[in-house]
């Protein structure tokens, strides 16, 4: 039976290959899209494609992406369909056995895809892997030093932490394609927290999520982000609701309800308190 979610059906549009499919969605990301795409195109792992789904941008996002002129980048003009549908569209249009997510304003370490793929190739335990992120509010970021990609890195199973928070940065996620399809992909009815919702459903289905002990991505913080500046109160309320849903699905005592309220209050604090800085970009 083909997995479904809210009416969305995953079909096999292209023959699946051993490559990595990087799925990126964008909305008015003209300022950052070039750097984000270049951080993928310059990866040490070169067996990949990049599917960029434009979610109805009104600026120069599409032109900037196409001007890069790399055949590995495929731009899909989807219109204003919402991020959940855009993510699922990117997955449906892709061909790789692994799906990697890259946000249009973030950056990946040059060895990110190589490291993540190696761990998924070598471990049947984990269905998805990712890492924490480095917070950044500038334009250009220089990695201090390359990671030693030949070393063995011990992954931590973070599935049990999903009741409290989203344990890995969405822009660092790499997931097995077959796993993503088994849980029905992204929830198109949501307006935010697509990653946390996905991780909860993965854990509920019995899949393990692995986290690297070092950040593989740079997460850019800026004024146009829904979760940080535009609709902060709505975002925090949705976090609280999702925490309660996770407790019911994954188990947890009622005492957590009081903890959730404390976390709710913390998330309402300004960035200078939570993050230790002001965001200027």
C-alpha positions as CSV (number, residue, x, y, z in Angstrom):
1,X,0.0,0.0,0.0
2,X,1.3,3.4,-0.9
3,X,1.8,5.6,2.2
4,X,-0.5,8.5,2.5
5,X,-0.7,11.6,4.7
6,X,-3.6,14.1,4.5
7,X,-4.3,13.1,0.9
8,X,-0.7,13.2,-0.3
9,X,0.5,10.1,-2.1
10,X,4.1,9.2,-2.8
11,X,4.4,7.9,-6.2
12,X,7.6,6.7,-7.9
13,X,8.1,9.3,-10.6
14,X,11.8,8.5,-11.3
15,X,13.9,5.4,-11.1
16,X,15.5,5.4,-7.6
17,X,19.3,5.5,-7.7
18,X,22.1,5.2,-5.0
19,X,22.6,9.0,-5.0
20,X,21.7,11.6,-2.3
21,X,18.8,13.9,-3.1
22,X,19.1,17.3,-1.4
23,X,15.7,18.9,-1.1
24,X,15.5,22.6,-0.5
25,X,12.4,24.8,-0.3
26,X,12.7,28.6,-0.7
27,X,10.4,31.6,-0.3
28,X,11.9,35.0,-1.0
29,X,15.5,33.8,-0.2
30,X,17.3,35.8,-2.8
31,X,19.7,37.2,-0.3
32,X,21.0,33.8,0.9
33,X,20.1,31.3,-1.8
34,X,23.4,31.4,-3.7
35,X,25.6,30.8,-0.6
36,X,23.2,28.0,0.5
37,X,23.4,26.2,-2.8
38,X,27.1,26.7,-3.1
39,X,27.6,25.0,0.3
40,X,25.9,21.9,-1.3
41,X,27.6,22.1,-4.7
42,X,31.1,22.2,-3.0
43,X,30.5,19.1,-0.9
44,X,33.3,16.4,-0.8
45,X,30.5,13.9,-1.6
46,X,29.6,14.5,-5.2
47,X,27.0,11.8,-5.9
48,X,23.9,14.0,-5.4
49,X,21.2,16.0,-7.0
50,X,19.6,19.2,-5.5
51,X,15.9,19.8,-5.9
52,X,15.0,23.4,-5.2
53,X,11.2,23.9,-4.8
54,X,10.3,27.6,-5.0
55,X,7.3,28.3,-2.8
56,X,6.0,31.3,-4.7
57,X,8.9,33.8,-4.2
58,X,8.3,37.3,-5.4
59,X,11.9,38.4,-5.4
60,X,14.9,37.1,-7.4
61,X,15.2,33.7,-5.7
62,X,14.5,31.7,-8.9
63,X,16.8,33.8,-11.1
64,X,19.6,33.7,-8.6
65,X,19.4,29.9,-8.3
66,X,19.3,29.4,-12.1
67,X,22.1,31.8,-12.7
68,X,24.4,29.4,-10.8
69,X,24.2,27.3,-14.0
70,X,24.9,23.9,-12.4
71,X,23.0,20.9,-13.9
72,X,22.8,19.2,-10.5
73,X,20.4,21.9,-9.3
74,X,16.8,21.5,-10.6
75,X,14.5,24.4,-9.9
76,X,10.7,23.7,-9.6
77,X,8.4,26.7,-9.6
78,X,5.6,25.4,-7.4
79,X,3.7,28.6,-6.7
80,X,2.6,29.4,-3.2
81,X,1.7,26.0,-1.9
82,X,3.1,26.0,1.6
83,X,6.3,24.4,3.0
84,X,4.8,21.0,3.8
85,X,3.6,20.5,0.3
86,X,6.8,21.9,-1.1
87,X,8.9,19.5,0.9
88,X,6.8,16.5,-0.2
89,X,6.9,17.7,-3.8
90,X,10.7,17.9,-3.6
91,X,10.8,14.3,-2.3
92,X,8.5,13.1,-5.0
93,X,10.6,14.7,-7.7
94,X,13.8,13.3,-6.4
95,X,15.6,10.1,-7.3
96,X,18.0,9.3,-4.4
97,X,17.9,6.6,-1.8
98,X,18.7,9.2,0.8
99,X,16.9,12.5,1.3
100,X,18.9,15.4,2.8
101,X,17.3,18.6,3.8
102,X,18.9,22.0,3.3
103,X,17.2,25.2,4.2
104,X,17.5,28.0,1.7
105,X,19.2,30.4,4.1
106,X,21.6,27.9,5.9
107,X,25.0,26.4,5.1
108,X,26.4,22.9,5.3
109,X,29.9,21.8,6.3
110,X,31.9,20.7,3.2
111,X,31.9,17.1,4.4
112,X,28.3,17.0,5.7
113,X,26.9,14.7,3.0
114,X,29.9,12.4,3.1
115,X,29.7,11.9,6.9
116,X,26.0,11.4,7.0
117,X,25.9,9.0,4.1
118,X,28.7,6.9,5.5
119,X,26.9,6.4,8.8
120,X,23.6,5.5,7.1
121,X,25.5,3.1,4.8
122,X,27.2,1.4,7.7
123,X,24.5,1.3,10.3
124,X,21.1,-0.3,9.9
125,X,20.0,1.0,13.4
126,X,19.4,4.5,12.3
127,X,16.8,5.6,9.8
128,X,17.7,9.3,10.0
129,X,20.7,11.2,11.1
130,X,21.5,14.8,11.8
131,X,23.3,17.2,14.1
132,X,23.0,20.4,16.1
133,X,23.7,23.7,14.3
134,X,25.9,26.7,14.7
135,X,23.9,29.9,15.0
136,X,25.0,32.7,12.7
137,X,23.6,36.1,11.7
138,X,26.0,37.2,9.0
139,X,26.4,36.7,5.3
140,X,29.6,34.6,4.9
141,X,30.8,31.8,7.2
142,X,34.2,30.2,7.3
143,X,34.5,26.8,8.9
144,X,37.4,26.9,11.3
145,X,38.8,23.6,10.3
146,X,37.8,20.5,8.2
147,X,36.4,17.5,10.1
148,X,38.4,14.3,9.9
149,X,36.0,12.3,7.9
150,X,37.8,9.0,8.3
151,X,37.4,8.9,12.1
152,X,34.5,6.9,13.5
153,X,31.9,9.1,15.2
154,X,29.5,7.6,17.8
155,X,25.9,8.5,17.0
156,X,23.5,9.1,19.9
157,X,20.0,7.9,19.7
158,X,17.9,11.0,20.4
159,X,14.4,9.6,19.9
160,X,13.7,9.7,23.6
161,X,14.2,13.4,23.8
162,X,11.4,14.3,21.3
163,X,8.9,15.0,24.0
164,X,10.9,18.1,25.1
165,X,12.3,19.4,21.9
166,X,13.4,18.8,18.4
167,X,16.8,17.2,18.9
168,X,18.4,17.8,15.5
169,X,18.4,20.7,13.2
170,X,16.1,20.2,10.3
171,X,18.7,21.6,7.9
172,X,21.1,18.9,8.9
173,X,18.7,16.0,8.4
174,X,19.4,13.0,6.1
175,X,16.8,10.2,6.1
176,X,16.4,7.0,4.2
177,X,13.9,7.5,1.4
178,X,12.0,4.3,2.2
179,X,11.6,5.4,5.8
180,X,10.3,8.8,4.9
181,X,7.7,7.2,2.6
182,X,6.6,4.7,5.3
183,X,5.6,7.5,7.6
184,X,3.9,9.4,4.9
185,X,6.3,12.3,4.4
186,X,5.8,15.7,5.8
187,X,2.5,16.8,7.4
188,X,1.0,19.2,4.8
189,X,-1.7,20.5,7.3
190,X,1.0,22.2,9.5
191,X,2.2,25.7,9.2
192,X,5.4,25.2,11.1
193,X,7.4,22.6,13.1
194,X,7.5,20.2,10.1
195,X,10.7,18.6,11.3
196,X,9.7,18.0,14.9
197,X,6.4,16.5,13.8
198,X,8.2,14.2,11.4
199,X,10.7,13.1,14.1
200,X,7.8,12.2,16.5
201,X,6.1,10.1,13.8
202,X,9.4,8.4,13.0
203,X,9.9,7.5,16.7
204,X,6.3,6.4,17.0
205,X,6.8,4.0,14.1
206,X,9.9,2.5,15.8
207,X,12.6,4.2,13.9
208,X,15.8,5.5,15.5
209,X,17.2,9.0,15.0
210,X,20.9,9.5,15.3
211,X,22.7,12.7,16.3
212,X,26.3,13.5,15.6
213,X,28.3,15.0,18.5
214,X,29.3,18.0,16.5
215,X,27.5,20.6,14.3
216,X,27.4,19.9,10.5
217,X,25.4,23.0,9.6
218,X,25.2,26.7,10.1
219,X,21.8,28.0,10.9
220,X,21.3,31.6,9.9
221,X,19.1,33.7,12.2
222,X,17.5,36.7,10.6
223,X,14.4,39.0,10.8
224,X,12.4,37.2,8.1
225,X,12.1,33.9,10.0
226,X,8.7,32.8,11.1
227,X,10.0,31.2,14.3
228,X,12.3,34.0,15.4
229,X,10.8,37.3,14.6
230,X,7.6,37.3,12.4
231,X,5.1,35.3,14.6
232,X,7.0,34.3,17.7
233,X,3.9,33.8,19.9
234,X,2.2,31.6,17.3
235,X,5.4,29.5,17.0
236,X,5.8,29.0,20.8
237,X,2.1,28.0,21.2
238,X,2.5,25.4,18.4
239,X,5.6,24.0,20.2
240,X,3.5,23.6,23.4
241,X,0.7,21.8,21.5
242,X,3.2,19.5,19.7
243,X,4.9,18.7,23.0
244,X,1.5,17.6,24.5
245,X,0.8,15.4,21.4
246,X,4.3,13.9,21.7
247,X,3.7,12.9,25.3
248,X,0.5,11.1,24.4
249,X,2.1,9.3,21.4
250,X,5.5,8.4,22.9
251,X,4.6,8.2,26.6
252,X,5.4,10.4,29.6
253,X,3.9,11.3,33.0
254,X,1.5,14.2,33.5
255,X,4.1,16.0,35.6
256,X,5.6,17.0,32.2
257,X,2.7,19.3,31.6
258,X,4.2,21.7,34.2
259,X,7.6,21.4,32.6
260,X,6.0,22.3,29.2
261,X,4.7,25.5,30.7
262,X,8.1,26.5,31.9
263,X,9.6,25.8,28.5
264,X,6.7,27.8,26.9
265,X,7.7,30.8,29.0
266,X,11.4,30.4,28.2
267,X,10.7,30.3,24.5
268,X,9.0,33.7,24.7
269,X,12.2,35.4,25.9
270,X,13.9,37.7,23.4
271,X,16.8,36.3,21.3
272,X,19.4,38.3,23.3
273,X,18.4,36.2,26.4
274,X,17.9,32.8,24.7
275,X,20.7,33.0,22.1
276,X,23.0,35.5,23.8
277,X,23.0,38.0,20.9
278,X,20.9,40.4,18.8
279,X,20.1,39.4,15.3
280,X,21.0,42.2,12.9
281,X,20.6,40.7,9.4
